[in-house]
């Protein structure tokens, strides 16, 4: 629970960095210079990793995916830490929110680099809450896409609804 603000702050920051990169406001050459990192007896020379603006965009997109997955997993962990069981059956909006969080978490927990839906049994359904409409009936095995949960803002809406109804 205590890590939700950090996880969602990191996700917002990752989206902002991607926006800056897409707008051409990040100098790849300046950013990708070799850097020496030293801290308490540790020395690490970070080598260059980007060869082009295209490489930068791919790295920033990957950063968003990883931050999104971490936010989803952290949201699911907040459910567990608050002893909120997975609902069976799924009845009201609260149940739908909890179940959708669990499904998003599953998509990223199995492969954070290329998240894929793993939807079984009672979770193959439509979800309607917080102004969101998410249909998971036909998504099992497909790659996760932000549009499937109402766009990039969907996870923030889910978090806000969860915080209001469950925490």
Secondary structure, 3 states (H helix, E strand, C coil): CCCHHHHHHHHHHHHHHHHHHHCCCCCHHHHCCCEEEEECCEEEEECCCCCCHHHHHHHHHHHHHHHHHHHHHHHHHHHHHCCCCCCCCCCCHHHHHHHHHHHHHHHHHHCCCCCECCCCHHHCCEEEECCEEEECCCCCCCECCHHHHCCCCHHHHHHHHHHHHHC
